[in-house]
Each structure stands twice: as structure tokens, then as C-alpha cells.
Amino acid sequence: MRRRTVTSGGLDEVLDSLASAPPAAPEKASAPSPAREREQDRERLRTEFDFELPRGYVDDGGQVHRRGSMRLATARDELRPQIDLRVKENPAYLSVVLLSQVITQLGTITDVHAGVVERMYATDVAFLQDFYRRINSEGHTHAAVTCPLCHGSFEVDLSGGRLGES
């Protein structure tokens, strides 16, 4: 049996060619009403989510970074770790590589790389893994609900609080 190897350069070329396909021509429509615009705002895809780490990342200067943001993962984010040599050698490293790609900011740190995630406390990594799963598998952490008694509409945050809180 012959084994096929894929390099990251080859993956990037394929994904870039798919991404560069021309978009469909926009349709002409009449101006939406203000009520329709509010509804469209609610329906827009939210792609970045804020979080607060239970313990916090301590940088080289001793500063603790707890607040950050994570973006939704793309197919490329999910595929890239599969060809990473560190992941091939140690499959447990997959979450480190994946998290480093989708965390957009951590405190004042805007370049979050695998080395940053490696140095986080285990409780913070577990928190981020759960947060990643919730925003990517379930789509979002907020749900629109209607009270069965008064029929009032409101939004509920399904993500809960910190560990141990509901």
C-alpha cells in the first residue's frame, strides 16, 4: 500500500483556489423597512465571542491576561492541525494548535500562538476547549426564547458561567 503525504503548501493552494471563486451577483431589492433591518441585524452571523479565563495566562513580564476573544473556526482551521508534525507526533497537541489559530486576542496579546497556549494552566485550556466546542458545534451561546405564560420574548445565554456555575 502506498501512503500519500500532503504538505501545508498544497493545502493552502487548494483552499485559496476555492476561496477565490467569484461571488454571485447581488440581487436588486427595495429598501428594507426599519423593522426588517432590526430583524436582519439579529440574524447576522456573529463570528467572534468574548471569554474570561478562570485563572488567566501569565506572560513573561508577570502580567495576567484573563479576557480574550475567539472567532468561529473555519474548515481550514480544522484541517491544518492534521498536517502539523507536532500533532502527528503527539495527537494530544491538536487542541493546542487549533486553539492558537482561533483565539484572536488574550488581554493585550494579539499574536496568540501555540507557545502561548502551551503555557496556559490546564483549567484554562479545558475552559477554552469547552468554549470552542460550544461556539462551533452549537453555533452560538445565546438563544431566543418565549415565555409560555406571558408570551414575552427574551434572550438566554446558554454558556453558563465559570466552572461549577450553572
DSSP file with accessible surface (Angstrom, degrees, kcal/mol):
  #  RESIDUE AA STRUCTURE BP1 BP2  ACC     N-H-->O    O-->H-N    N-H-->O    O-->H-N    TCO  KAPPA ALPHA  PHI   PSI    X-CA   Y-CA   Z-CA
    1    1 A M              0   0  239      0, 0.0     2,-0.4     0, 0.0     0, 0.0   0.000 360.0 360.0 360.0 134.7    0.0    0.0    0.0
    2    2 A R        -     0   0  237      2,-0.0     2,-0.4     0, 0.0     0, 0.0  -0.798 360.0-142.9 -97.9 132.8    1.3    3.4   -0.9
    3    3 A R        -     0   0  226     -2,-0.4     2,-0.4     2,-0.0     0, 0.0  -0.787   9.8-144.6 -97.9 135.6    1.0    6.3    1.5
    4    4 A R        -     0   0  216     -2,-0.4     2,-0.4     2,-0.0    -2,-0.0  -0.818  10.1-154.3-101.8 134.3    0.2    9.8    0.3
    5    5 A T        -     0   0  116     -2,-0.4     2,-0.4     2,-0.0    78,-0.0  -0.883   2.9-159.1-109.5 141.4    1.7   12.8    2.0
    6    6 A V        -     0   0   66     -2,-0.4     2,-0.2     4,-0.0    -2,-0.0  -0.962   7.0-150.8-118.8 133.5    0.2   16.2    1.9
    7    7 A T     >  -     0   0   97     -2,-0.4     4,-1.7     1,-0.1     3,-0.2  -0.669  26.0-117.7 -98.6 159.6    2.1   19.4    2.7
    8    8 A S  H  > S+     0   0   66     -2,-0.2     4,-2.5     1,-0.2     5,-0.2   0.853 114.1  59.8 -64.9 -31.5    0.7   22.5    4.2
    9    9 A G  H  > S+     0   0   33      1,-0.2     4,-2.0     2,-0.2    -1,-0.2   0.919 104.7  49.1 -61.8 -42.0    1.6   24.4    1.0
   10   10 A G  H  > S+     0   0   24      2,-0.2     4,-2.0     1,-0.2    -1,-0.2   0.908 111.1  49.7 -64.1 -40.4   -0.6   22.1   -1.1
   11   11 A L  H  X S+     0   0   26     -4,-1.7     4,-2.7     1,-0.2     5,-0.3   0.927 109.0  52.1 -64.3 -43.3   -3.5   22.5    1.3
   12   12 A D  H  X S+     0   0   42     -4,-2.5     4,-2.8     1,-0.2     5,-0.2   0.909 108.9  50.4 -60.8 -41.9   -3.2   26.3    1.2
   13   13 A E  H  X S+     0   0  139     -4,-2.0     4,-2.2     2,-0.2    -1,-0.2   0.925 112.5  46.1 -63.5 -44.0   -3.2   26.4   -2.6
   14   14 A V  H  X S+     0   0   82     -4,-2.0     4,-1.9     2,-0.2    -2,-0.2   0.953 116.0  44.8 -63.4 -47.6   -6.4   24.2   -2.8
   15   15 A L  H  X S+     0   0   31     -4,-2.7     4,-2.1     1,-0.2    -2,-0.2   0.892 112.9  51.4 -66.7 -37.6   -8.2   26.2   -0.1
   16   16 A D  H  X S+     0   0   85     -4,-2.8     4,-1.6    -5,-0.3    -1,-0.2   0.901 108.3  51.7 -66.2 -38.6   -7.1   29.5   -1.6
   17   17 A S  H  < S+     0   0   71     -4,-2.2    -1,-0.2    -5,-0.2    -2,-0.2   0.889 111.3  47.7 -66.7 -34.9   -8.4   28.5   -5.1
   18   18 A L  H >< S+     0   0  121     -4,-1.9     3,-1.0     1,-0.2    -1,-0.2   0.891 111.9  50.0 -69.6 -37.2  -11.8   27.5   -3.6
   19   19 A A  H 3< S+     0   0   83     -4,-2.1    -2,-0.2     1,-0.2    -1,-0.2   0.773 103.2  60.9 -72.6 -24.2  -12.0   30.8   -1.6
   20   20 A S  T 3< S+     0   0   91     -4,-1.6    -1,-0.2    -5,-0.1    -2,-0.2   0.382  71.7 126.0 -88.6   8.2  -11.2   32.9   -4.7
   21   21 A A  S <  S-     0   0   63     -3,-1.0    -3,-0.0    -4,-0.1    -4,-0.0  -0.390  74.2 -98.7 -62.8 139.7  -14.2   31.7   -6.7
   22   22 A P        -     0   0  118      0, 0.0    -1,-0.1     0, 0.0     3,-0.1  -0.349  39.5-117.2 -64.8 138.4  -16.2   34.8   -7.9
   23   23 A P        -     0   0  120      0, 0.0     2,-0.0     0, 0.0    -3,-0.0  -0.354  34.9 -93.5 -71.9 157.1  -19.2   35.6   -5.7
   24   24 A A        -     0   0   95      1,-0.1     3,-0.1    -2,-0.1     0, 0.0  -0.344  49.9 -93.5 -67.1 149.6  -22.7   35.5   -7.1
   25   25 A A        -     0   0   88      1,-0.1    -1,-0.1    -3,-0.1     2,-0.1  -0.413  46.0-109.9 -65.7 135.6  -24.1   38.8   -8.4
   26   26 A P        -     0   0  124      0, 0.0     2,-0.3     0, 0.0    -1,-0.1  -0.399  30.3-122.0 -68.7 145.5  -26.1   40.7   -5.8
   27   27 A E        -     0   0  180     -2,-0.1     2,-0.4    -3,-0.1    -3,-0.0  -0.631  20.5-118.7 -87.2 144.0  -29.9   40.9   -6.3
   28   28 A K        +     0   0  205     -2,-0.3     2,-0.3     0, 0.0    -1,-0.0  -0.657  43.2 167.6 -79.8 132.6  -31.6   44.2   -6.6
   29   29 A A        -     0   0   93     -2,-0.4     2,-0.1     3,-0.0     0, 0.0  -0.974  37.2 -99.9-142.8 159.6  -34.2   44.7   -3.9
   30   30 A S        -     0   0  109     -2,-0.3     0, 0.0     1,-0.1     0, 0.0  -0.346  57.3 -80.0 -75.4 160.0  -36.2   47.5   -2.5
   31   31 A A        -     0   0   93      1,-0.1    -1,-0.1    -2,-0.1     2,-0.1  -0.396  52.1-120.7 -63.0 129.0  -35.1   49.2    0.7
   32   32 A P        -     0   0   58      0, 0.0    -1,-0.1     0, 0.0    -3,-0.0  -0.375  26.2-107.6 -71.8 153.4  -36.0   47.2    3.7
   33   33 A S     >  -     0   0   63      1,-0.1     4,-2.4    -2,-0.1     5,-0.2  -0.324  31.5-106.8 -72.8 160.4  -38.2   48.7    6.4
   34   34 A P  H  > S+     0   0   89      0, 0.0     4,-2.1     0, 0.0     5,-0.2   0.889 122.2  52.5 -57.5 -37.0  -36.7   49.6    9.8
   35   35 A A  H  > S+     0   0   54      1,-0.2     4,-1.9     2,-0.2     5,-0.1   0.911 109.5  48.8 -65.7 -40.1  -38.3   46.6   11.4
   36   36 A R  H  > S+     0   0   98      1,-0.2     4,-2.5     2,-0.2    -1,-0.2   0.885 108.4  54.2 -66.3 -37.5  -36.9   44.3    8.8
   37   37 A E  H  X S+     0   0   98     -4,-2.4     4,-2.3     2,-0.2    -2,-0.2   0.916 107.7  49.8 -63.3 -41.4  -33.4   45.9    9.3
   38   38 A R  H  X S+     0   0  143     -4,-2.1     4,-1.7     2,-0.2    -1,-0.2   0.910 111.0  49.7 -63.2 -39.8  -33.6   45.1   13.1
   39   39 A E  H  X S+     0   0   80     -4,-1.9     4,-1.5     1,-0.2    -2,-0.2   0.915 110.1  50.2 -65.8 -40.8  -34.6   41.6   12.3
   40   40 A Q  H  X S+     0   0   64     -4,-2.5     4,-1.2     1,-0.2    -1,-0.2   0.882 106.5  55.8 -65.0 -38.0  -31.6   41.2    9.9
   41   41 A D  H  < S+     0   0   87     -4,-2.3     3,-0.4     1,-0.2    -1,-0.2   0.902 108.4  47.8 -59.7 -40.9  -29.2   42.6   12.5
   42   42 A R  H  < S+     0   0  181     -4,-1.7    -1,-0.2     1,-0.2    -2,-0.2   0.823 112.3  49.9 -68.5 -30.7  -30.4   39.8   14.9
   43   43 A E  H  < S+     0   0  122     -4,-1.5    -1,-0.2    -5,-0.1    -2,-0.2   0.615  83.4 114.1 -84.5 -14.6  -29.9   37.2   12.2
   44   44 A R  S  < S-     0   0  160     -4,-1.2     2,-0.4    -3,-0.4    -3,-0.0  -0.285  78.6-102.7 -59.3 144.5  -26.4   38.3   11.1
   45   45 A L        -     0   0  134      1,-0.1     2,-0.6     2,-0.0    -1,-0.1  -0.515  27.8-144.0 -73.0 123.4  -23.8   35.7   11.9
   46   46 A R        +     0   0  111     -2,-0.4     3,-0.1     1,-0.1    -1,-0.1  -0.794  21.4 177.4 -87.6 125.1  -21.7   36.5   14.9
   47   47 A T        +     0   0   77     -2,-0.6    25,-2.3     1,-0.1     2,-0.4   0.555  57.5  54.2-110.4  -8.9  -18.2   35.4   14.3
   48   48 A E  E     -A   71   0A  85     23,-0.2     2,-0.4    21,-0.0    23,-0.2  -0.992  59.7-169.0-133.3 137.5  -16.3   36.4   17.4
   49   49 A F  E     -A   70   0A   3     21,-3.0    21,-2.7    -2,-0.4     2,-0.2  -0.983  16.0-134.2-129.8 134.0  -17.0   35.7   21.0
   50   50 A D  E     +A   69   0A 118     -2,-0.4     2,-0.3    19,-0.2    19,-0.3  -0.539  27.3 177.2 -83.9 150.5  -15.5   37.2   24.2
   51   51 A F  E     -A   68   0A  15     17,-2.5    17,-2.3    -2,-0.2     2,-0.4  -0.939  24.0-142.2-144.8 166.4  -14.4   35.0   27.1
   52   52 A E  E     -A   67   0A  52     -2,-0.3    15,-0.2    15,-0.2    14,-0.1  -0.980  25.1-130.0-133.8 121.5  -12.8   35.3   30.5
   53   53 A L  E     -     0   0A   0     13,-2.9    71,-0.1    -2,-0.4   109,-0.1  -0.399  12.1-131.0 -70.2 145.0  -10.3   32.6   31.7
   54   54 A P  E    S+     0   0A  31      0, 0.0    -1,-0.1     0, 0.0    70,-0.0   0.904 102.1   7.9 -62.2 -40.8  -10.8   31.0   35.1
   55   55 A R  E    S-     0   0A 152     66,-0.1    -2,-0.1    10,-0.1     2,-0.1   0.807 102.4-130.4-108.0 -49.5   -7.2   31.5   36.1
   56   56 A G  E     -     0   0A   0     10,-0.1     2,-0.4    65,-0.1    65,-0.3  -0.018  18.7 -84.4 108.8 148.9   -5.5   33.6   33.4
   57   57 A Y  E     -A   65   0A  10      8,-2.7     8,-2.9    63,-0.1     2,-0.6  -0.751  35.2-148.4 -88.8 130.9   -2.4   33.4   31.3
   58   58 A V  E     -A   64   0A  51     -2,-0.4     6,-0.2    61,-0.3    -2,-0.0  -0.893  15.7-153.2-102.8 117.8    0.8   34.8   32.9
   59   59 A D    >   -     0   0   33      4,-2.4     3,-1.9    -2,-0.6    57,-0.0  -0.152  36.2 -87.8 -81.5-179.1    3.2   36.3   30.3
   60   60 A D  T 3  S+     0   0  140      1,-0.3    -1,-0.1     2,-0.1    -2,-0.0   0.792 127.8  54.8 -60.7 -29.1    6.9   36.7   30.6
   61   61 A G  T 3  S-     0   0   74      2,-0.1    -1,-0.3     1,-0.0     3,-0.1   0.416 119.5-108.3 -84.5   0.1    6.6   40.0   32.4
   62   62 A G  S <  S+     0   0   51     -3,-1.9     2,-0.3     1,-0.3    -2,-0.1   0.487  71.2 143.5  86.9   2.5    4.3   38.5   35.1
   63   63 A Q        -     0   0  102      1,-0.0    -4,-2.4    -5,-0.0     2,-0.5  -0.593  45.8-134.9 -79.0 135.9    1.1   40.2   33.7
   64   64 A V  E     -A   58   0A  79     -2,-0.3     2,-0.5    -6,-0.2    -6,-0.2  -0.795  15.8-164.6 -94.5 130.1   -2.1   38.2   34.0
   65   65 A H  E     +A   57   0A   4     -8,-2.9    -8,-2.7    -2,-0.5   -10,-0.1  -0.969  23.6 152.7-115.7 117.2   -4.3   38.1   30.9
   66   66 A R  E     +     0   0A  74     -2,-0.5   -13,-2.9   -10,-0.2     2,-0.3   0.719  51.4  70.1-113.5 -36.3   -7.9   36.8   31.5
   67   67 A R  E     +A   52   0A 168    -15,-0.2    40,-3.3   -17,-0.0     2,-0.3  -0.684  59.3 138.7 -90.5 141.2  -10.2   38.4   29.0
   68   68 A G  E     -AB  51 106A   9    -17,-2.3   -17,-2.5    -2,-0.3     2,-0.3  -0.903  39.1-117.3-158.9-173.6   -9.9   37.4   25.3
   69   69 A S  E     -AB  50 105A   4     36,-2.1    35,-1.9    -2,-0.3    36,-1.4  -0.992  13.4-161.4-142.2 149.3  -11.9   36.7   22.2
   70   70 A M  E     -AB  49 103A   0    -21,-2.7   -21,-3.0    -2,-0.3    33,-0.2  -0.991  11.9-145.5-130.4 136.8  -12.2   33.6   20.0
   71   71 A R  E     -A   48   0A  70     31,-2.7   -23,-0.2    -2,-0.4   -24,-0.1  -0.584  34.8 -87.1 -96.6 162.6  -13.5   33.5   16.4
   72   72 A L        -     0   0   33    -25,-2.3     2,-0.2    -2,-0.2    -1,-0.1  -0.393  50.1-112.6 -63.0 144.6  -15.5   30.8   14.8
   73   73 A A        -     0   0   22     59,-0.2     2,-0.2    -2,-0.1    -1,-0.1  -0.519  26.1-148.5 -80.2 148.3  -13.4   28.1   13.3
   74   74 A T     >  -     0   0   69     -2,-0.2     4,-1.6     1,-0.1     5,-0.2  -0.623  32.6-102.0-104.6 171.9  -13.2   27.5    9.5
   75   75 A A  H  > S+     0   0   71      1,-0.2     4,-2.1    -2,-0.2     5,-0.2   0.901 124.6  56.3 -60.9 -37.5  -12.6   24.3    7.7
   76   76 A R  H  > S+     0   0   61      1,-0.2     4,-2.8     2,-0.2    -1,-0.2   0.905 103.0  54.0 -61.7 -41.0   -9.0   25.3    7.2
   77   77 A D  H  4 S+     0   0    7      1,-0.2    -1,-0.2     2,-0.2    -2,-0.2   0.867 111.7  45.3 -60.3 -37.3   -8.6   25.7   11.0
   78   78 A E  H  < S+     0   0   91     -4,-1.6     4,-0.3     1,-0.1    -1,-0.2   0.821 117.6  43.4 -75.5 -32.7   -9.8   22.2   11.4
   79   79 A L  H >X S+     0   0   79     -4,-2.1     3,-1.1    -5,-0.2     4,-0.6   0.863  99.9  68.0 -82.0 -37.9   -7.7   20.7    8.6
   80   80 A R  G >< S+     0   0   76     -4,-2.8     3,-1.5     1,-0.3     4,-0.5   0.873  94.7  54.7 -56.4 -44.1   -4.4   22.5    9.3
   81   81 A P  G >4 S+     0   0    1      0, 0.0     3,-1.0     0, 0.0    -1,-0.3   0.809  96.7  68.6 -61.4 -25.4   -3.6   20.7   12.6
   82   82 A Q  G <4 S+     0   0  114     -3,-1.1    -2,-0.2    -4,-0.3    -3,-0.1   0.757 105.5  39.7 -64.6 -24.2   -3.9   17.4   10.8
   83   83 A I  G << S+     0   0   37     -3,-1.5     2,-0.3    -4,-0.6    -1,-0.3   0.403  88.1 114.6-104.3   0.8   -0.8   18.0    8.8
   84   84 A D    <>  -     0   0   36     -3,-1.0     4,-2.2    -4,-0.5     3,-0.4  -0.570  64.3-141.3 -73.3 129.4    1.2   19.6   11.6
   85   85 A L  H  > S+     0   0  122     -2,-0.3     4,-2.3     1,-0.2     5,-0.2   0.856 101.0  57.6 -61.5 -34.5    4.2   17.5   12.6
   86   86 A R  H  > S+     0   0  110      1,-0.2     4,-1.8     2,-0.2     7,-0.3   0.892 109.1  45.8 -63.9 -36.3    3.7   18.2   16.3
   87   87 A V  H  4 S+     0   0   10     -3,-0.4    -2,-0.2    -6,-0.2    -1,-0.2   0.882 109.9  53.9 -72.9 -38.5    0.2   16.8   16.1
   88   88 A K  H  < S+     0   0  111     -4,-2.2    -2,-0.2     1,-0.2    -1,-0.2   0.891 113.4  43.2 -62.7 -37.7    1.4   13.8   14.1
   89   89 A E  H  < S+     0   0  162     -4,-2.3    -1,-0.2     1,-0.3    -2,-0.2   0.841 134.1  16.6 -75.0 -34.4    3.9   13.0   16.8
   90   90 A N    ><  -     0   0   87     -4,-1.8     3,-2.5    -5,-0.2    -1,-0.3  -0.811  64.5-164.5-143.0  96.9    1.5   13.7   19.6
   91   91 A P  G >  S+     0   0   98      0, 0.0     3,-1.7     0, 0.0     4,-0.3   0.762  87.8  69.6 -56.3 -24.2   -2.2   13.7   18.8
   92   92 A A  G >  S+     0   0   73      1,-0.3     3,-0.7     2,-0.1     4,-0.4   0.725  86.1  69.3 -66.3 -17.9   -3.0   15.4   22.1
   93   93 A Y  G <> S+     0   0   30     -3,-2.5     4,-2.0    -7,-0.3     3,-0.3   0.611  74.3  89.7 -75.5 -10.4   -1.3   18.5   20.7
   94   94 A L  H <> S+     0   0   52     -3,-1.7     4,-2.8     1,-0.2     5,-0.2   0.904  84.1  50.7 -54.8 -45.5   -4.1   19.0   18.3
   95   95 A S  H <> S+     0   0   28     -3,-0.7     4,-2.7    -4,-0.3     5,-0.2   0.868 107.3  54.4 -66.3 -32.4   -6.1   21.2   20.7
   96   96 A V  H  > S+     0   0   20     -4,-0.4     4,-2.0    -3,-0.3    -1,-0.2   0.951 112.9  42.2 -63.7 -47.8   -3.1   23.4   21.3
   97   97 A V  H  X S+     0   0    5     -4,-2.0     4,-1.2     2,-0.2    -2,-0.2   0.936 116.1  49.0 -65.3 -44.9   -2.7   24.1   17.6
   98   98 A L  H >X S+     0   0   17     -4,-2.8     4,-1.2    -5,-0.2     3,-0.7   0.939 112.0  47.2 -63.1 -47.1   -6.4   24.5   17.0
   99   99 A L  H 3X S+     0   0    4     -4,-2.7     4,-2.0     1,-0.2     3,-0.4   0.895 107.1  57.7 -62.7 -38.0   -6.9   27.0   19.9
  100  100 A S  H 3< S+     0   0   18     -4,-2.0    -1,-0.2    -5,-0.2    -2,-0.2   0.785 106.7  50.5 -65.1 -24.5   -3.9   29.0   18.9
  101  101 A Q  H << S+     0   0   41     -4,-1.2    -1,-0.2    -3,-0.7    -2,-0.2   0.791 116.1  37.8 -81.5 -29.3   -5.5   29.6   15.4
  102  102 A V  H  < S+     0   0    0     -4,-1.2   -31,-2.7    -3,-0.4     2,-0.7   0.633  89.4  93.6-103.7 -13.3   -8.9   30.7   16.7
  103  103 A I  E  <  -B   70   0A   6     -4,-2.0     9,-0.4   -33,-0.2   -33,-0.3  -0.713  50.3-178.5 -79.4 117.0   -8.0   32.8   19.7
  104  104 A T  E     +     0   0A  41    -35,-1.9     2,-0.3    -2,-0.7   -34,-0.2   0.735  63.0   6.8 -90.7 -24.5   -7.8   36.3   18.3
  105  105 A Q  E     -B   69   0A  86    -36,-1.4   -36,-2.1     6,-0.1     2,-0.4  -0.980  48.6-171.6-158.6 145.4   -6.8   38.2   21.4
  106  106 A L  E >  S-BC  68 109A   0      3,-2.7     3,-2.4    -2,-0.3   -38,-0.3  -0.870  71.6 -56.6-140.4 100.9   -5.8   37.4   25.0
  107  107 A G  T 3  S-     0   0   23    -40,-3.3   -42,-0.1    -2,-0.4    -1,-0.1  -0.455 122.3 -18.5  62.9-123.7   -5.6   40.6   27.1
  108  108 A T  T 3  S+     0   0  100     -2,-0.2     2,-0.6    -3,-0.1    -1,-0.3   0.468 116.3 104.2 -91.8   0.0   -3.1   42.8   25.4
  109  109 A I  B <   +C  106   0A  32     -3,-2.4    -3,-2.7     1,-0.2     3,-0.1  -0.716  36.2 168.2 -86.4 121.0   -1.7   39.9   23.3
  110  110 A T        +     0   0  106     -2,-0.6     2,-0.9    -5,-0.2    -1,-0.2   0.578  66.9  68.1-105.8 -14.6   -2.8   39.9   19.7
  111  111 A D        +     0   0  115     -5,-0.1     2,-0.7     2,-0.0    -1,-0.2  -0.738  66.0 177.7-105.6  82.2   -0.4   37.2   18.4
  112  112 A V        +     0   0   12     -2,-0.9     2,-0.2    -9,-0.4    -9,-0.1  -0.776  10.9 168.1 -89.0 114.6   -1.7   34.1   20.2
  113  113 A H    >>  -     0   0   93     -2,-0.7     4,-1.7   -12,-0.0     3,-1.0  -0.647  52.7 -87.5-120.3 176.7    0.5   31.2   19.0
  114  114 A A  H 3> S+     0   0    8      1,-0.3     4,-2.8    -2,-0.2     5,-0.2   0.847 123.6  60.8 -56.5 -35.6    0.9   27.6   20.1
  115  115 A G  H 3> S+     0   0   21      1,-0.2     4,-1.1     2,-0.2    -1,-0.3   0.863 104.2  49.6 -61.1 -35.1    3.6   28.6   22.6
  116  116 A V  H X4 S+     0   0    6     -3,-1.0     3,-0.5     2,-0.2     4,-0.3   0.948 112.3  46.2 -68.0 -48.1    1.1   30.8   24.5
  117  117 A V  H >< S+     0   0    1     -4,-1.7     3,-1.6     1,-0.2    -2,-0.2   0.901 107.8  58.5 -63.9 -36.8   -1.5   28.1   24.7
  118  118 A E  H 3< S+     0   0  109     -4,-2.8    -1,-0.2     1,-0.3    -2,-0.2   0.839 105.4  50.4 -58.9 -34.2    1.2   25.6   25.9
  119  119 A R  T << S+     0   0  121     -4,-1.1   -61,-0.3    -3,-0.5    -1,-0.3   0.408  88.7 106.8 -90.0   3.7    2.0   27.8   28.8
  120  120 A M  S <  S-     0   0   14     -3,-1.6   -63,-0.1    -4,-0.3     2,-0.1  -0.457  80.7 -97.8 -78.6 155.0   -1.7   28.2   30.0
  121  121 A Y     >  -     0   0  122    -65,-0.3     4,-2.1    -2,-0.1     3,-0.5  -0.386  32.4-115.7 -67.5 150.3   -2.9   26.4   33.0
  122  122 A A  H  > S+     0   0   84      1,-0.2     4,-2.7     2,-0.2     5,-0.2   0.858 115.3  56.1 -58.7 -36.6   -4.8   23.2   32.4
  123  123 A T  H  > S+     0   0   47      1,-0.2     4,-2.1     2,-0.2    -1,-0.2   0.888 108.0  48.4 -65.5 -35.5   -8.0   24.6   33.8
  124  124 A D  H  > S+     0   0    0     -3,-0.5     4,-2.6     2,-0.2    -2,-0.2   0.898 111.2  49.5 -70.6 -39.1   -7.9   27.5   31.3
  125  125 A V  H  X S+     0   0   24     -4,-2.1     4,-2.6     2,-0.2    -2,-0.2   0.931 111.3  49.4 -65.0 -42.5   -7.1   25.1   28.3
  126  126 A A  H  X S+     0   0   50     -4,-2.7     4,-2.2     1,-0.2    -2,-0.2   0.915 111.0  50.6 -62.2 -40.9  -10.1   22.9   29.4
  127  127 A F  H  X S+     0   0   20     -4,-2.1     4,-2.7    -5,-0.2    -2,-0.2   0.936 111.6  47.3 -60.4 -46.3  -12.3   26.0   29.6
  128  128 A L  H  X S+     0   0    0     -4,-2.6     4,-2.9     2,-0.2    -2,-0.2   0.877 109.3  53.4 -66.7 -36.5  -11.2   27.1   26.1
  129  129 A Q  H  X S+     0   0   80     -4,-2.6     4,-2.2     2,-0.2    -1,-0.2   0.929 112.4  44.7 -62.7 -43.3  -11.8   23.6   24.6
  130  130 A D  H  X S+     0   0   57     -4,-2.2     4,-2.5     2,-0.2    -2,-0.2   0.916 113.2  50.5 -66.1 -42.2  -15.3   23.7   26.0
  131  131 A F  H  X S+     0   0   12     -4,-2.7     4,-2.4     2,-0.2     5,-0.3   0.926 110.0  50.7 -62.1 -43.6  -15.9   27.3   24.8
  132  132 A Y  H  X S+     0   0   25     -4,-2.9     4,-2.1     1,-0.2     5,-0.4   0.930 110.5  49.4 -58.1 -47.7  -14.6   26.3   21.3
  133  133 A R  H  X>S+     0   0  108     -4,-2.2     4,-2.7     1,-0.2     5,-0.8   0.926 111.4  49.4 -60.1 -44.2  -17.0   23.3   21.2
  134  134 A R  H  X5S+     0   0   23     -4,-2.5     4,-1.0     1,-0.2     6,-0.3   0.931 115.2  40.5 -65.0 -45.0  -20.0   25.4   22.3
  135  135 A I  H  <5S+     0   0    0     -4,-2.4    -1,-0.2    -5,-0.2    -2,-0.2   0.803 125.2  36.1 -78.0 -24.5  -19.5   28.2   19.7
  136  136 A N  H  <5S+     0   0   41     -4,-2.1    -2,-0.2    -5,-0.3    -3,-0.2   0.827 123.5  37.1 -97.0 -36.0  -18.5   26.0   16.8
  137  137 A S  H  <5S+     0   0   91     -4,-2.7    -3,-0.2    -5,-0.4    -2,-0.1   0.880 128.3  32.5 -82.9 -39.1  -20.7   22.9   17.3
  138  138 A E  S  <<S-     0   0  104     -4,-1.0     2,-0.7    -5,-0.8    -3,-0.2   0.502 101.6-128.2 -99.2  -5.6  -23.8   24.6   18.6
  139  139 A G  S    S+     0   0   34     -5,-0.2     2,-0.3    -4,-0.1    -4,-0.1  -0.179  73.6   1.4  92.0 -43.4  -23.4   27.8   16.6
  140  140 A H        -     0   0   96     -2,-0.7    -4,-0.0    -6,-0.3   -91,-0.0  -0.976  59.3-123.0-165.9 171.2  -23.8   30.3   19.4
  141  141 A T  S    S+     0   0    9     -2,-0.3    17,-3.8    17,-0.0    18,-0.7   0.431  86.6  76.6-106.8  -0.1  -24.3   30.6   23.1
  142  142 A H  E     -D  157   0B  55     15,-0.3     2,-0.4    16,-0.2    15,-0.2  -0.891  56.8-170.8-113.0 143.2  -27.5   32.8   23.0
  143  143 A A  E     -D  156   0B  24     13,-2.4    13,-2.7    -2,-0.4     2,-0.4  -0.995  22.1-129.5-133.0 137.4  -31.0   31.5   22.3
  144  144 A A  E     +D  155   0B  93     -2,-0.4     2,-0.3    11,-0.2    11,-0.2  -0.718  36.8 178.8 -81.9 128.8  -34.2   33.5   21.7
  145  145 A V  E     -D  154   0B  52      9,-3.1     9,-2.3    -2,-0.4     2,-0.4  -0.906  22.3-143.9-130.5 160.8  -36.9   32.1   23.9
  146  146 A T  E     -D  153   0B  82     -2,-0.3     7,-0.2     7,-0.2     6,-0.0  -0.993  24.8-119.8-126.6 131.7  -40.6   33.0   24.6
  147  147 A C     >  -     0   0   30      5,-2.6     4,-1.6    -2,-0.4     5,-0.0  -0.510  15.4-146.2 -68.9 128.2  -42.2   32.7   28.0
  148  148 A P  T  4 S+     0   0  110      0, 0.0    -1,-0.2     0, 0.0     0, 0.0   0.760  94.9  44.1 -69.8 -20.6  -45.1   30.2   27.8
  149  149 A L  T  4 S+     0   0  156      3,-0.1    -2,-0.0     1,-0.1    -3,-0.0   0.941 130.3  16.8 -87.7 -54.7  -47.1   32.2   30.4
  150  150 A C  T  4 S-     0   0   92      2,-0.1     3,-0.1     0, 0.0    -1,-0.1   0.528  91.3-131.8 -99.0  -7.3  -46.8   35.9   29.3
  151  151 A H     <  +     0   0  138     -4,-1.6     2,-0.2     1,-0.2     0, 0.0   0.698  51.5 154.7  62.6  22.3  -45.5   35.2   25.8
  152  152 A G        -     0   0   29     -6,-0.0    -5,-2.6     1,-0.0     2,-0.4  -0.576  37.0-135.9 -78.0 142.3  -42.7   37.7   26.3
  153  153 A S  E     +D  146   0B  99     -2,-0.2     2,-0.3    -7,-0.2    -7,-0.2  -0.816  35.6 148.1-101.1 139.3  -39.6   37.2   24.1
  154  154 A F  E     -D  145   0B 115     -9,-2.3    -9,-3.1    -2,-0.4     2,-0.4  -0.952  41.4-104.4-157.7 173.6  -36.1   37.5   25.5
  155  155 A E  E     -D  144   0B 126     -2,-0.3     2,-0.4   -11,-0.2   -11,-0.2  -0.872  24.6-160.3-111.3 139.9  -32.6   36.0   25.0
  156  156 A V  E     -D  143   0B  52    -13,-2.7   -13,-2.4    -2,-0.4     2,-0.7  -0.958  17.1-133.4-120.2 135.8  -30.9   33.5   27.3
  157  157 A D  E >   -D  142   0B  77     -2,-0.4     3,-0.6   -15,-0.2   -15,-0.3  -0.795  18.3-172.2 -88.0 114.9  -27.1   32.8   27.5
  158  158 A L  T 3   +     0   0  106    -17,-3.8   -16,-0.2    -2,-0.7    -1,-0.1   0.566  68.7  82.8 -83.5  -8.7  -26.7   29.0   27.3
  159  159 A S  T 3  S-     0   0   25    -18,-0.7    -1,-0.2     1,-0.2   -17,-0.1   0.716  80.5-155.5 -73.6 -17.9  -23.0   29.1   28.0
  160  160 A G    <   -     0   0   38     -3,-0.6    -1,-0.2   -19,-0.2     6,-0.1  -0.261  23.6 -77.3  73.7-167.0  -23.4   29.4   31.8
  161  161 A G  S    S-     0   0   39      1,-0.4     3,-0.1     4,-0.2     4,-0.0   0.079  73.3 -32.0-106.5-141.0  -20.8   31.0   34.0
  162  162 A R  S >  S-     0   0  104      1,-0.2     3,-2.5     4,-0.1    -1,-0.4  -0.198  90.1 -57.6 -73.3 173.4  -17.5   29.7   35.3
  163  163 A L  T 3  S+     0   0  115      1,-0.3    -1,-0.2    -3,-0.1     3,-0.1  -0.202 128.9  20.4 -54.1 133.1  -16.8   26.1   36.1
  164  164 A G  T 3  S+     0   0   90      1,-0.3     2,-0.3    -3,-0.1    -1,-0.3   0.310 103.1 104.8  90.1 -13.1  -19.3   24.8   38.7
  165  165 A E    <         0   0  123     -3,-2.5    -1,-0.3    -4,-0.0    -4,-0.2  -0.732 360.0 360.0 -97.8 153.0  -21.8   27.6   38.0
  166  166 A S              0   0  151     -2,-0.3    -4,-0.1    -6,-0.1    -6,-0.1  -0.709 360.0 360.0-117.0 360.0  -25.0   27.0   36.0
